[in-house]
Amino acid sequence: MSGPGNTSPVGSMGRAAEATRLVNHALQWEPYGGGDEYILPEFGIPPQTYYRRILRLLQSVHAPRLEAIDRQKIVAICLRKLGIPDATPGAEIRIGALSYDTLNADRRASKDQP
């Protein structure tokens, strides 16, 4: 069952599709500051949860393929929105239980590129 606010699709195809939706939204609204006012109506979650979810997603097997520059833009806006200063490559960022390794995330992304 899908609809507004449904953020738990079933199956790996559903997770991949939801991951693509989250990332596409981030890329679309990044030049305009993130589009926070559209996150709750579109995804049914508050912006802080959305940005943490994207950071976690970018490290998962369900992450859509991205150019390194797009990945960096998304990470930068997520960190900024979460109130975390820009991290240098190789920095490990902790957000609660989430740990984000900026250097290895970019290396993983470049390995995935054809």
PyMOL commands that set and color helices and strands:
alter all, ss='L'
color gray80, all
select helices_A, chain A and resi 11-32+36-43+47-57+68-81+102-112
alter helices_A, ss='H'
color red, helices_A
select strands_A, chain A and resi 92-95+98-101
alter strands_A, ss='S'
color yellow, strands_A
deselect
rebuild
show_as cartoon
